[in-house]
Amino acid sequence: MKDSAENNNVEAEPMWPSPRRAWFMVAVLLVAYISSFIDRQLITLLVDPISQDLQLSDTQFSLLAGAAFSIFYMSMGIPLGWLADRFSRRLLIMWGILIWSLMTVLTGVANTYGKIFAARMGVAVGEAALSPAAFSLIADSFPAEKRGGAIAVYTMGAYIGAGLALIIGGAAVAYIAQLPPIELPLVGALASWQTTFIFVGLPGLLIAATVLLIREPPRRGVLQASPLSNGPDARASKAKEASLLHFLKQRWKPFTLVTLAYSFYGMAPIGYMTWTPTIMIRRFEWTAMQTGLLYGSILLLCSTAGVYAGGRCADWLTRKGKSDASVRTALFSFLLATPFAIAAPVMPESISFTVMLALASFFFGAVQSLPGLSLQLITPNQFRAQVIAIYFMIGNLMAMGIGPTLIALISDYVLQDKGNIALALSLVCAVIMPLSALLMTSTLRYYRNSIDEARAWAEPVVTPPAAAARA
């Protein structure tokens, strides 16, 4: 009976989606992620025009760029992750894109600090739906030894989107500034920065429709409760084992250390993406278009190459039998990025600044795909989107909520000079990046143990042959 059941299980295991279908899904998710980062990052190129129109300090603007987004991004991530673990991930992503695109358009018609703050929170609500569901879809579409590359391609969208936001945004700001003011009913004349937000937000409506073309893969690696006899005590025990809190409580060390290491580290690249355009404009007196073209090109070329290299390195180490491949790759990237991240902001002239910035951006990119990969590999299917959402909640609180504002506070109140925003960025990197490496080093042993445990429940779910054929 046992052998027969095992044979039936083998025959009934669902096939992985075809490469063409799986990579088409990744391509659609990549376009969505690019769109989200364009909408998210565009504001960093508009620091001076928005600040001048609304009379904002650097600290006030940092709250718009960071806290306004991260507060709702982190608060909505867990409930949206819960939905992604139970319902259609495709539809959840579609509604998320619609929401953040419309909120980007509303940012363009806002004319007060409070309205822009509220619109930025709306953008965060929509974007919070994307990555937890996307990581879960990718995990169910690629085997472990190919998953790092697939996640790397998806997470390239962060830097492609940020780069395009700077390149296209810089050109758009320069072009729109030359146009006569646009008048909208009930709103009045729009400033050039407002018009830019409207033009950037509208294409998201088409992207949302494209998401409907992808298909949901079967869910794999579902953790089953321990077999017990029937009865109230058995049912209660199974329900406890099936809860996220119970799962995390039993494995708190690897999850806590991994999350904190990546979260502290995230303050550096987000700090760079928030304040580098301002440093370039203020120190080197470049125009918004020149700044967008240079920094956008660095993000598109160097950071995107780093993302792909990091994912492929993790896959290569996995094939070599390194169970901690993702966190090991992250640790190496932390260490390699540190000297360049500290040096770049304080370089005295534009060439050395650009070289250091390019090298720092490459190693920043190498880490981009690894948090989601690291957490997925030690999390069962029914918790994956929620665990990713928890990471994004904590990571964005630190990286976006604290990081840019901490840099601005050091500049405004410690160094007491807007011209020292570059030195403030360098000082923050000098503290948080070694701390991140120390935390990741402490993670390695616990993470390897969690990987060994995960192999017991990481097999594909059993699906009836008829259902597999229909998929």
C-alpha positions as a Markdown table, in Angstrom:
| # | Residue | x | y | z |
|---|---|---|---|---|
| 1 | Met | 0.0 | 0.0 | 0.0 |
| 2 | Lys | 2.8 | 2.4 | 0.9 |
| 3 | Asp | 4.7 | 1.7 | -2.3 |
| 4 | Ser | 1.6 | 2.1 | -4.3 |
| 5 | Ala | 0.8 | 5.4 | -2.7 |
| 6 | Glu | 4.3 | 6.6 | -3.3 |
| 7 | Asn | 4.1 | 5.7 | -7.0 |
| 8 | Asn | 0.8 | 7.5 | -7.3 |
| 9 | Asn | 2.4 | 10.6 | -5.7 |
| 10 | Val | 5.2 | 10.6 | -8.2 |
| 11 | Glu | 2.8 | 10.2 | -11.2 |
| 12 | Ala | 0.5 | 12.9 | -9.8 |
| 13 | Glu | 3.2 | 15.6 | -9.1 |
| 14 | Pro | 2.5 | 18.7 | -11.2 |
| 15 | Met | 5.0 | 19.6 | -13.9 |
| 16 | Trp | 6.8 | 22.9 | -13.6 |
| 17 | Pro | 5.3 | 25.5 | -16.0 |
| 18 | Ser | 7.0 | 25.5 | -19.4 |
| 19 | Pro | 10.0 | 27.8 | -19.7 |
| 20 | Arg | 8.1 | 30.0 | -22.1 |
| 21 | Arg | 5.2 | 30.4 | -19.8 |
| 22 | Ala | 7.3 | 30.9 | -16.8 |
| 23 | Trp | 9.6 | 33.5 | -18.4 |
| 24 | Phe | 6.6 | 35.3 | -19.9 |
| 25 | Met | 5.2 | 35.7 | -16.4 |
| 26 | Val | 8.6 | 37.0 | -15.2 |
| 27 | Ala | 8.7 | 39.5 | -18.1 |
| 28 | Val | 5.2 | 40.8 | -17.2 |
| 29 | Leu | 6.1 | 41.1 | -13.5 |
| 30 | Leu | 9.4 | 42.8 | -14.5 |
| 31 | Val | 7.5 | 45.5 | -16.5 |
| 32 | Ala | 5.2 | 46.0 | -13.5 |
| 33 | Tyr | 8.1 | 46.3 | -11.1 |
| 34 | Ile | 9.8 | 48.8 | -13.5 |
| 35 | Ser | 6.6 | 50.9 | -13.5 |
| 36 | Ser | 6.4 | 50.8 | -9.7 |
| 37 | Phe | 9.9 | 52.1 | -9.3 |
| 38 | Ile | 9.4 | 54.8 | -11.9 |
| 39 | Asp | 6.4 | 56.0 | -10.0 |
| 40 | Arg | 8.3 | 55.7 | -6.7 |
| 41 | Gln | 11.6 | 57.1 | -7.7 |
| 42 | Leu | 10.5 | 60.1 | -9.9 |
| 43 | Ile | 10.0 | 62.3 | -6.8 |
| 44 | Thr | 13.8 | 62.2 | -6.0 |
| 45 | Leu | 14.5 | 64.1 | -9.3 |
| 46 | Leu | 12.0 | 66.8 | -8.3 |
| 47 | Val | 13.4 | 67.8 | -4.9 |
| 48 | Asp | 14.1 | 71.4 | -5.7 |
| 49 | Pro | 11.0 | 72.3 | -7.8 |
| 50 | Ile | 8.6 | 70.7 | -5.2 |
| 51 | Ser | 10.5 | 72.2 | -2.3 |
| 52 | Gln | 10.6 | 75.7 | -3.8 |
| 53 | Asp | 6.8 | 75.6 | -4.7 |
| 54 | Leu | 5.8 | 74.3 | -1.2 |
| 55 | Gln | 8.7 | 75.9 | 0.8 |
| 56 | Leu | 10.0 | 72.7 | 2.2 |
| 57 | Ser | 13.2 | 71.9 | 4.1 |
| 58 | Asp | 15.3 | 68.8 | 3.2 |
| 59 | Thr | 13.8 | 67.0 | 6.3 |
| 60 | Gln | 10.2 | 67.8 | 5.2 |
| 61 | Phe | 10.9 | 66.5 | 1.7 |
| 62 | Ser | 12.6 | 63.4 | 3.0 |
| 63 | Leu | 9.3 | 62.6 | 4.7 |
| 64 | Leu | 7.5 | 62.8 | 1.4 |
| 65 | Ala | 10.1 | 60.6 | -0.4 |
| 66 | Gly | 10.5 | 58.1 | 2.5 |
| 67 | Ala | 8.1 | 58.0 | 5.4 |
| 68 | Ala | 4.9 | 58.9 | 3.5 |
| 69 | Phe | 5.6 | 55.9 | 1.3 |
| 70 | Ser | 7.0 | 53.5 | 3.8 |
| 71 | Ile | 4.3 | 53.9 | 6.5 |
| 72 | Phe | 1.5 | 52.5 | 4.3 |
| 73 | Tyr | 3.8 | 50.2 | 2.3 |
| 74 | Met | 4.7 | 48.4 | 5.5 |
| 75 | Ser | 1.3 | 48.5 | 7.1 |
| 76 | Met | -0.5 | 47.0 | 4.1 |
| 77 | Gly | 2.1 | 44.4 | 3.2 |
| 78 | Ile | 1.1 | 41.8 | 5.7 |
| 79 | Pro | -2.7 | 41.8 | 5.0 |
| 80 | Leu | -2.0 | 41.8 | 1.2 |
| 81 | Gly | 0.5 | 39.0 | 1.7 |
| 82 | Trp | -2.1 | 37.0 | 3.5 |
| 83 | Leu | -4.4 | 37.5 | 0.5 |
| 84 | Ala | -1.7 | 36.4 | -1.9 |
| 85 | Asp | -1.1 | 33.2 | 0.1 |
| 86 | Arg | -4.8 | 32.3 | -0.2 |
| 87 | Phe | -6.3 | 33.8 | -3.3 |
| 88 | Ser | -5.4 | 34.8 | -6.9 |
| 89 | Arg | -2.0 | 36.4 | -6.9 |
| 90 | Arg | -2.6 | 37.6 | -10.5 |
| 91 | Leu | -5.7 | 39.6 | -9.7 |
| 92 | Leu | -4.1 | 41.0 | -6.5 |
| 93 | Ile | -1.2 | 42.3 | -8.6 |
| 94 | Met | -3.6 | 43.8 | -11.2 |
| 95 | Trp | -5.5 | 45.8 | -8.6 |
| 96 | Gly | -2.3 | 46.9 | -7.0 |
| 97 | Ile | -1.0 | 48.4 | -10.3 |
| 98 | Leu | -4.3 | 50.2 | -10.9 |
| 99 | Ile | -4.2 | 51.8 | -7.4 |
| 100 | Trp | -0.6 | 53.0 | -7.5 |
| 101 | Ser | -0.9 | 54.3 | -11.1 |
| 102 | Leu | -4.0 | 56.3 | -10.2 |
| 103 | Met | -2.4 | 57.6 | -7.1 |
| 104 | Thr | 0.7 | 58.8 | -9.1 |
| 105 | Val | -1.7 | 60.7 | -11.3 |
| 106 | Leu | -3.3 | 62.2 | -8.2 |
| 107 | Thr | 0.1 | 63.3 | -7.0 |
| 108 | Gly | 0.2 | 65.4 | -10.1 |
| 109 | Val | -3.0 | 67.3 | -9.2 |
| 110 | Ala | -2.1 | 67.8 | -5.5 |
| 111 | Asn | -1.1 | 71.3 | -4.6 |
| 112 | Thr | -0.4 | 71.1 | -0.9 |
| 113 | Tyr | 2.1 | 69.2 | 1.3 |
| 114 | Gly | -0.7 | 67.2 | 2.9 |
| 115 | Lys | -2.3 | 66.1 | -0.4 |
| 116 | Ile | 1.0 | 65.0 | -1.8 |
| 117 | Phe | 1.7 | 63.1 | 1.4 |
| 118 | Ala | -1.7 | 61.3 | 1.1 |
| 119 | Ala | -1.1 | 60.5 | -2.6 |
| 120 | Arg | 2.3 | 59.0 | -1.8 |
| 121 | Met | 0.7 | 56.8 | 0.8 |
| 122 | Gly | -1.8 | 55.7 | -1.8 |
| 123 | Val | 1.0 | 54.8 | -4.2 |
| 124 | Ala | 2.5 | 52.7 | -1.3 |
| 125 | Val | -0.8 | 50.8 | -0.8 |
| 126 | Gly | -0.8 | 49.7 | -4.5 |
| 127 | Glu | 2.8 | 48.8 | -4.6 |
| 128 | Ala | 2.7 | 46.7 | -1.4 |
| 129 | Ala | 0.6 | 44.2 | -3.4 |
| 130 | Leu | 3.2 | 43.5 | -6.0 |
| 131 | Ser | 6.4 | 41.9 | -4.6 |
| 132 | Pro | 5.0 | 39.4 | -2.1 |
| 133 | Ala | 2.7 | 38.0 | -4.7 |
| 134 | Ala | 5.4 | 38.1 | -7.4 |
| 135 | Phe | 8.0 | 36.3 | -5.3 |
| 136 | Ser | 5.4 | 33.6 | -4.5 |
| 137 | Leu | 4.5 | 33.2 | -8.2 |
| 138 | Ile | 8.2 | 32.9 | -9.2 |
| 139 | Ala | 8.9 | 30.3 | -6.5 |
| 140 | Asp | 6.1 | 28.1 | -7.9 |
| 141 | Ser | 7.4 | 28.4 | -11.5 |
| 142 | Phe | 11.1 | 27.6 | -11.2 |
| 143 | Pro | 13.1 | 24.9 | -9.4 |
| 144 | Ala | 15.5 | 26.0 | -6.7 |
| 145 | Glu | 18.6 | 25.8 | -8.9 |
| 146 | Lys | 17.1 | 28.2 | -11.4 |
| 147 | Arg | 15.1 | 30.4 | -9.1 |
| 148 | Gly | 17.9 | 32.8 | -8.3 |
| 149 | Gly | 18.2 | 33.9 | -11.9 |
| 150 | Ala | 14.5 | 34.3 | -12.3 |
| 151 | Ile | 14.2 | 36.4 | -9.2 |
| 152 | Ala | 17.2 | 38.4 | -10.3 |
| 153 | Val | 15.5 | 39.2 | -13.6 |
| 154 | Tyr | 12.4 | 40.3 | -11.8 |
| 155 | Thr | 14.3 | 42.4 | -9.2 |
| 156 | Met | 16.2 | 44.1 | -12.0 |
| 157 | Gly | 13.0 | 46.1 | -12.3 |
| 158 | Ala | 14.0 | 48.2 | -9.3 |
| 159 | Tyr | 17.1 | 49.6 | -10.9 |
| 160 | Ile | 15.7 | 49.7 | -14.4 |
| 161 | Gly | 12.7 | 51.6 | -13.1 |
| 162 | Ala | 14.8 | 53.9 | -11.0 |
| 163 | Gly | 17.2 | 54.5 | -13.9 |
| 164 | Leu | 14.4 | 55.2 | -16.4 |
| 165 | Ala | 12.7 | 57.5 | -13.8 |
| 166 | Leu | 15.9 | 59.6 | -13.8 |
| 167 | Ile | 16.6 | 59.5 | -17.5 |
| 168 | Ile | 13.1 | 59.9 | -18.8 |
| 169 | Gly | 12.0 | 62.0 | -15.8 |
| 170 | Gly | 15.0 | 64.4 | -16.3 |
| 171 | Ala | 14.2 | 64.8 | -19.9 |
| 172 | Ala | 10.5 | 65.2 | -19.2 |
| 173 | Val | 11.1 | 67.8 | -16.6 |
| 174 | Ala | 13.3 | 69.8 | -19.0 |
| 175 | Tyr | 10.7 | 69.4 | -21.9 |
| 176 | Ile | 7.6 | 70.1 | -19.8 |
| 177 | Ala | 9.2 | 73.2 | -18.3 |
| 178 | Gln | 9.2 | 74.7 | -21.8 |
| 179 | Leu | 5.5 | 74.1 | -22.4 |
| 180 | Pro | 2.8 | 76.6 | -21.5 |
| 181 | Pro | 1.0 | 75.9 | -18.2 |
| 182 | Ile | -1.7 | 73.2 | -18.5 |
| 183 | Glu | -5.1 | 74.1 | -17.0 |
| 184 | Leu | -7.3 | 71.5 | -15.5 |
| 185 | Pro | -10.9 | 72.0 | -14.4 |
| 186 | Leu | -11.2 | 72.3 | -10.6 |
| 187 | Val | -7.4 | 72.2 | -10.3 |
| 188 | Gly | -6.1 | 75.2 | -12.2 |
| 189 | Ala | -2.7 | 75.6 | -13.7 |
| 190 | Leu | -0.2 | 72.8 | -13.2 |
| 191 | Ala | 3.5 | 73.3 | -12.4 |
| 192 | Ser | 5.9 | 71.3 | -14.6 |
| 193 | Trp | 6.5 | 68.8 | -11.8 |
| 194 | Gln | 2.8 | 68.1 | -11.5 |
| 195 | Thr | 2.4 | 67.4 | -15.2 |
| 196 | Thr | 5.3 | 65.0 | -15.0 |
| 197 | Phe | 3.6 | 62.9 | -12.4 |
| 198 | Ile | 0.4 | 62.7 | -14.5 |
| 199 | Phe | 2.3 | 61.6 | -17.7 |
| 200 | Val | 4.2 | 59.0 | -15.8 |
| 201 | Gly | 1.2 | 57.5 | -14.0 |
| 202 | Leu | -1.1 | 56.9 | -16.9 |
| 203 | Pro | 0.8 | 54.0 | -18.6 |
| 204 | Gly | 0.2 | 51.9 | -15.5 |
| 205 | Leu | -3.4 | 51.3 | -16.6 |
| 206 | Leu | -2.2 | 49.4 | -19.6 |
| 207 | Ile | 0.3 | 47.3 | -17.6 |
| 208 | Ala | -2.5 | 46.3 | -15.2 |
| 209 | Ala | -4.5 | 44.8 | -18.1 |
| 210 | Thr | -1.4 | 42.9 | -19.3 |
| 211 | Val | -1.2 | 41.1 | -16.0 |
| 212 | Leu | -4.4 | 39.2 | -16.9 |
| 213 | Leu | -2.4 | 37.4 | -19.6 |
| 214 | Ile | -0.3 | 35.4 | -17.1 |
| 215 | Arg | -1.5 | 32.1 | -15.5 |
| 216 | Glu | -1.3 | 31.0 | -11.9 |
| 217 | Pro | 1.1 | 28.0 | -11.4 |
| 218 | Pro | 0.2 | 25.2 | -8.9 |
| 219 | Arg | 1.3 | 26.0 | -5.4 |
| 220 | Arg | 4.3 | 23.9 | -4.2 |
| 221 | Gly | 6.1 | 23.2 | -0.9 |
| 222 | Val | 3.1 | 23.4 | 1.4 |
| 223 | Leu | 3.9 | 22.6 | 5.0 |
| 224 | Gln | 1.6 | 20.0 | 6.4 |
| 225 | Ala | 0.6 | 19.6 | 10.1 |
| 226 | Ser | 2.0 | 16.6 | 11.9 |
| 227 | Pro | -0.3 | 13.5 | 11.5 |
| 228 | Leu | -2.3 | 13.1 | 14.7 |
| 229 | Ser | -5.4 | 11.2 | 15.7 |
| 230 | Asn | -8.7 | 12.9 | 15.3 |
| 231 | Gly | -10.3 | 14.9 | 18.1 |
| 232 | Pro | -10.4 | 18.4 | 19.5 |
| 233 | Asp | -6.8 | 18.3 | 20.8 |
| 234 | Ala | -5.5 | 17.0 | 17.4 |
| 235 | Arg | -7.4 | 19.6 | 15.5 |
| 236 | Ala | -6.1 | 22.4 | 17.8 |
| 237 | Ser | -2.5 | 21.2 | 17.4 |
| 238 | Lys | -2.8 | 21.0 | 13.6 |
| 239 | Ala | -4.3 | 24.6 | 13.5 |
| 240 | Lys | -1.4 | 25.8 | 15.7 |
| 241 | Glu | 1.2 | 24.2 | 13.4 |
| 242 | Ala | -0.5 | 25.7 | 10.4 |
| 243 | Ser | -0.2 | 29.3 | 11.8 |
| 244 | Leu | 2.4 | 31.8 | 10.6 |
| 245 | Leu | 3.2 | 32.9 | 14.2 |
| 246 | His | 3.9 | 29.3 | 15.3 |
| 247 | Phe | 6.2 | 28.7 | 12.3 |
| 248 | Leu | 8.2 | 31.9 | 12.9 |
| 249 | Lys | 8.4 | 31.4 | 16.7 |
| 250 | Gln | 10.0 | 28.0 | 16.1 |
| 251 | Arg | 12.6 | 29.5 | 13.7 |
| 252 | Trp | 13.0 | 33.0 | 15.0 |
| 253 | Lys | 16.8 | 33.2 | 14.9 |
| 254 | Pro | 17.4 | 32.7 | 11.1 |
| 255 | Phe | 14.4 | 34.8 | 10.2 |
| 256 | Thr | 15.3 | 37.7 | 12.6 |
| 257 | Leu | 19.0 | 37.8 | 11.6 |
| 258 | Val | 18.3 | 37.6 | 7.9 |
| 259 | Thr | 15.7 | 40.3 | 8.0 |
| 260 | Leu | 17.7 | 42.6 | 10.2 |
| 261 | Ala | 20.9 | 42.2 | 8.1 |
| 262 | Tyr | 19.1 | 43.0 | 4.8 |
| 263 | Ser | 17.1 | 45.8 | 6.4 |
| 264 | Phe | 20.1 | 47.7 | 7.9 |
| 265 | Tyr | 21.9 | 47.3 | 4.6 |
| 266 | Gly | 18.9 | 48.6 | 2.6 |
| 267 | Met | 19.4 | 52.1 | 4.2 |
| 268 | Ala | 22.5 | 52.5 | 2.0 |
| 269 | Pro | 21.2 | 52.0 | -1.5 |
| 270 | Ile | 17.9 | 53.8 | -0.7 |
| 271 | Gly | 19.9 | 56.7 | 0.9 |
| 272 | Tyr | 21.9 | 56.8 | -2.3 |
| 273 | Met | 18.8 | 56.7 | -4.6 |
| 274 | Thr | 17.1 | 59.5 | -2.6 |
| 275 | Trp | 20.0 | 61.9 | -2.2 |
| 276 | Thr | 22.5 | 61.3 | -5.1 |
| 277 | Pro | 20.5 | 63.4 | -7.6 |
| 278 | Thr | 20.5 | 66.3 | -5.2 |
| 279 | Ile | 24.2 | 65.9 | -4.5 |
| 280 | Met | 24.9 | 66.0 | -8.2 |
| 281 | Ile | 22.8 | 69.0 | -8.8 |
| 282 | Arg | 24.0 | 71.0 | -5.8 |
| 283 | Arg | 27.7 | 70.1 | -5.8 |
| 284 | Phe | 28.5 | 69.9 | -9.5 |
| 285 | Glu | 25.7 | 72.3 | -10.6 |
| 286 | Trp | 24.4 | 69.8 | -13.2 |
| 287 | Thr | 20.9 | 70.3 | -14.6 |
| 288 | Ala | 18.1 | 67.8 | -13.8 |
| 289 | Met | 18.4 | 66.4 | -17.3 |
| 290 | Gln | 22.2 | 65.9 | -17.0 |
| 291 | Thr | 21.8 | 64.4 | -13.5 |
| 292 | Gly | 19.1 | 62.0 | -14.7 |
| 293 | Leu | 21.0 | 60.9 | -17.7 |
| 294 | Leu | 24.2 | 60.1 | -15.8 |
| 295 | Tyr | 22.8 | 58.5 | -12.6 |
| 296 | Gly | 20.0 | 56.8 | -14.6 |
| 297 | Ser | 22.6 | 55.3 | -16.9 |
| 298 | Ile | 24.6 | 54.0 | -13.9 |
| 299 | Leu | 21.5 | 52.4 | -12.4 |
| 300 | Leu | 20.5 | 50.9 | -15.7 |
| 301 | Leu | 23.9 | 49.5 | -16.6 |
| 302 | Cys | 25.9 | 48.9 | -13.3 |
| 303 | Ser | 23.1 | 48.2 | -10.9 |
| 304 | Thr | 21.2 | 46.0 | -13.3 |
| 305 | Ala | 24.3 | 44.0 | -14.1 |
| 306 | Gly | 24.9 | 43.6 | -10.4 |
| 307 | Val | 21.4 | 42.3 | -9.8 |
| 308 | Tyr | 21.9 | 39.6 | -12.5 |
| 309 | Ala | 25.4 | 38.8 | -11.2 |
| 310 | Gly | 24.2 | 38.3 | -7.7 |
| 311 | Gly | 21.3 | 36.0 | -8.7 |
| 312 | Arg | 23.5 | 33.9 | -11.0 |
| 313 | Cys | 26.2 | 33.7 | -8.3 |
| 314 | Ala | 23.7 | 32.4 | -5.8 |
| 315 | Asp | 22.5 | 29.8 | -8.4 |
| 316 | Trp | 26.1 | 28.8 | -9.1 |
| 317 | Leu | 26.9 | 28.3 | -5.4 |
| 318 | Thr | 23.7 | 26.3 | -5.0 |
| 319 | Arg | 24.7 | 23.9 | -7.8 |
| 320 | Lys | 28.1 | 23.6 | -6.0 |
| 321 | Gly | 26.2 | 22.3 | -2.9 |
| 322 | Lys | 26.3 | 25.5 | -0.8 |
| 323 | Ser | 23.0 | 25.5 | 1.0 |
| 324 | Asp | 23.6 | 29.1 | 2.3 |
| 325 | Ala | 24.4 | 30.4 | -1.2 |
| 326 | Ser | 22.0 | 33.4 | -1.1 |
| 327 | Val | 23.2 | 34.8 | 2.2 |
| 328 | Arg | 26.8 | 34.0 | 1.5 |
| 329 | Thr | 26.5 | 35.9 | -1.8 |
| 330 | Ala | 24.9 | 38.8 | 0.1 |
| 331 | Leu | 27.7 | 38.9 | 2.7 |
| 332 | Phe | 30.4 | 39.1 | 0.0 |
| 333 | Ser | 28.4 | 41.9 | -1.7 |
| 334 | Phe | 28.1 | 43.8 | 1.6 |
| 335 | Leu | 31.9 | 43.7 | 2.1 |
| 336 | Leu | 32.7 | 44.7 | -1.5 |
| 337 | Ala | 30.3 | 47.6 | -1.6 |
| 338 | Thr | 31.4 | 49.2 | 1.7 |
| 339 | Pro | 34.5 | 51.1 | 0.7 |
| 340 | Phe | 32.9 | 52.5 | -2.5 |
| 341 | Ala | 29.7 | 53.5 | -0.7 |
| 342 | Ile | 31.7 | 55.4 | 1.9 |
| 343 | Ala | 34.0 | 57.1 | -0.6 |
| 344 | Ala | 31.7 | 58.1 | -3.5 |
| 345 | Pro | 29.7 | 61.0 | -1.8 |
| 346 | Val | 32.9 | 62.8 | -0.6 |
| 347 | Met | 34.8 | 62.5 | -3.9 |
| 348 | Pro | 36.0 | 66.1 | -4.7 |
| 349 | Glu | 35.5 | 66.1 | -8.5 |
| 350 | Ser | 33.0 | 64.6 | -10.9 |
| 351 | Ile | 35.1 | 61.8 | -12.5 |
| 352 | Ser | 36.2 | 60.1 | -9.3 |
| 353 | Phe | 32.6 | 60.6 | -7.9 |
| 354 | Thr | 31.2 | 58.9 | -11.0 |
| 355 | Val | 33.6 | 55.9 | -10.8 |
| 356 | Met | 33.0 | 55.3 | -7.1 |
| 357 | Leu | 29.3 | 55.7 | -7.6 |
| 358 | Ala | 29.3 | 53.1 | -10.5 |
| 359 | Leu | 31.2 | 50.6 | -8.4 |
| 360 | Ala | 29.0 | 51.1 | -5.3 |
| 361 | Ser | 25.9 | 50.8 | -7.5 |
| 362 | Phe | 27.1 | 47.4 | -9.0 |
| 363 | Phe | 27.5 | 45.9 | -5.5 |
| 364 | Phe | 24.3 | 47.4 | -4.2 |
| 365 | Gly | 22.5 | 45.7 | -7.2 |
| 366 | Ala | 24.1 | 42.4 | -6.4 |
| 367 | Val | 22.1 | 42.2 | -3.2 |
| 368 | Gln | 18.8 | 43.3 | -4.7 |
| 369 | Ser | 17.4 | 39.8 | -5.5 |
| 370 | Leu | 18.8 | 38.0 | -2.5 |
| 371 | Pro | 16.4 | 38.9 | 0.4 |
| 372 | Gly | 13.4 | 37.4 | -1.4 |
| 373 | Leu | 15.4 | 34.3 | -2.5 |
| 374 | Ser | 16.9 | 33.8 | 1.0 |
| 375 | Leu | 13.5 | 33.9 | 2.8 |
| 376 | Gln | 11.6 | 31.9 | 0.2 |
| 377 | Leu | 13.9 | 28.9 | 0.5 |
| 378 | Ile | 13.2 | 28.5 | 4.2 |
| 379 | Thr | 9.5 | 29.3 | 4.1 |
| 380 | Pro | 6.6 | 27.0 | 3.1 |
| 381 | Asn | 4.2 | 28.0 | 0.4 |
| 382 | Gln | 1.3 | 29.0 | 2.5 |
| 383 | Phe | 3.5 | 31.6 | 4.3 |
| 384 | Arg | 5.7 | 32.9 | 1.6 |
| 385 | Ala | 3.9 | 36.0 | 0.6 |
| 386 | Gln | 3.3 | 37.0 | 4.2 |
| 387 | Val | 7.0 | 36.4 | 5.2 |
| 388 | Ile | 8.1 | 38.5 | 2.2 |
| 389 | Ala | 5.6 | 41.2 | 3.3 |
| 390 | Ile | 7.0 | 41.2 | 6.8 |
| 391 | Tyr | 10.5 | 41.6 | 5.4 |
| 392 | Phe | 9.3 | 44.5 | 3.2 |
| 393 | Met | 7.5 | 46.0 | 6.2 |
| 394 | Ile | 10.7 | 46.0 | 8.4 |
| 395 | Gly | 13.0 | 46.7 | 5.5 |
| 396 | Asn | 11.1 | 49.7 | 4.2 |
| 397 | Leu | 10.6 | 51.1 | 7.6 |
| 398 | Met | 14.4 | 51.2 | 8.0 |
| 399 | Ala | 15.5 | 51.7 | 4.5 |
| 400 | Met | 12.9 | 54.2 | 3.3 |
| 401 | Gly | 11.3 | 55.5 | 6.5 |
| 402 | Ile | 14.5 | 56.0 | 8.5 |
| 403 | Gly | 17.3 | 56.0 | 6.0 |
| 404 | Pro | 16.7 | 59.2 | 3.9 |
| 405 | Thr | 15.4 | 61.1 | 7.0 |
| 406 | Leu | 18.4 | 60.1 | 9.1 |
| 407 | Ile | 20.7 | 61.4 | 6.4 |
| 408 | Ala | 18.8 | 64.7 | 6.2 |
| 409 | Leu | 18.7 | 65.1 | 10.0 |
| 410 | Ile | 22.5 | 64.7 | 10.2 |
| 411 | Ser | 22.8 | 67.3 | 7.4 |
| 412 | Asp | 20.3 | 69.8 | 8.9 |
| 413 | Tyr | 21.0 | 69.5 | 12.6 |
| 414 | Val | 24.4 | 67.9 | 13.1 |
| 415 | Leu | 26.4 | 69.3 | 10.2 |
| 416 | Gln | 24.0 | 72.3 | 9.9 |
| 417 | Asp | 24.6 | 72.8 | 6.2 |
| 418 | Lys | 22.6 | 71.6 | 3.2 |
| 419 | Gly | 25.8 | 71.4 | 1.3 |
| 420 | Asn | 26.9 | 68.6 | 3.6 |
| 421 | Ile | 24.2 | 66.1 | 2.6 |
| 422 | Ala | 27.0 | 64.1 | 0.8 |
| 423 | Leu | 29.1 | 63.8 | 4.0 |
| 424 | Ala | 26.0 | 62.7 | 5.9 |
| 425 | Leu | 25.4 | 60.0 | 3.4 |
| 426 | Ser | 29.0 | 58.8 | 3.7 |
| 427 | Leu | 28.8 | 58.7 | 7.5 |
| 428 | Val | 25.6 | 56.7 | 7.5 |
| 429 | Cys | 27.1 | 54.1 | 5.1 |
| 430 | Ala | 30.3 | 53.9 | 7.3 |
| 431 | Val | 28.1 | 52.7 | 10.2 |
| 432 | Ile | 25.3 | 50.6 | 8.8 |
| 433 | Met | 27.3 | 48.6 | 6.2 |
| 434 | Pro | 29.8 | 47.0 | 8.6 |
| 435 | Leu | 26.9 | 46.4 | 11.0 |
| 436 | Ser | 25.0 | 44.6 | 8.2 |
| 437 | Ala | 28.0 | 42.4 | 7.4 |
| 438 | Leu | 28.3 | 41.4 | 11.1 |
| 439 | Leu | 24.6 | 40.5 | 11.3 |
| 440 | Met | 24.8 | 38.4 | 8.1 |
| 441 | Thr | 27.9 | 36.6 | 9.4 |
| 442 | Ser | 25.9 | 35.6 | 12.5 |
| 443 | Thr | 23.2 | 34.3 | 10.3 |
| 444 | Leu | 25.1 | 31.6 | 8.3 |
| 445 | Arg | 24.9 | 28.7 | 10.7 |
| 446 | Tyr | 21.2 | 29.2 | 11.6 |
| 447 | Tyr | 20.3 | 29.6 | 7.9 |
| 448 | Arg | 22.0 | 26.4 | 6.9 |
| 449 | Asn | 20.0 | 24.5 | 9.5 |
| 450 | Ser | 16.8 | 26.0 | 8.3 |
| 451 | Ile | 17.6 | 25.0 | 4.7 |
| 452 | Asp | 18.1 | 21.4 | 5.8 |
| 453 | Glu | 14.8 | 21.5 | 7.6 |
| 454 | Ala | 13.0 | 23.0 | 4.6 |
| 455 | Arg | 14.0 | 20.1 | 2.4 |
| 456 | Ala | 11.5 | 17.9 | 4.2 |
| 457 | Trp | 8.5 | 19.9 | 3.0 |
| 458 | Ala | 9.8 | 21.5 | -0.2 |
| 459 | Glu | 8.4 | 18.9 | -2.5 |
| 460 | Pro | 5.7 | 19.9 | -5.0 |
| 461 | Val | 2.1 | 19.6 | -4.0 |
| 462 | Val | 0.2 | 16.6 | -5.2 |
| 463 | Thr | -2.3 | 17.5 | -7.9 |
| 464 | Pro | -4.7 | 15.1 | -9.6 |
| 465 | Pro | -3.6 | 14.2 | -13.1 |
| 466 | Ala | -6.7 | 15.7 | -14.7 |
| 467 | Ala | -6.1 | 19.0 | -12.9 |
| 468 | Ala | -2.4 | 19.0 | -14.0 |
| 469 | Ala | -3.5 | 18.4 | -17.6 |
| 470 | Arg | -5.9 | 21.3 | -17.5 |
| 471 | Ala | -3.1 | 23.6 | -16.1 |
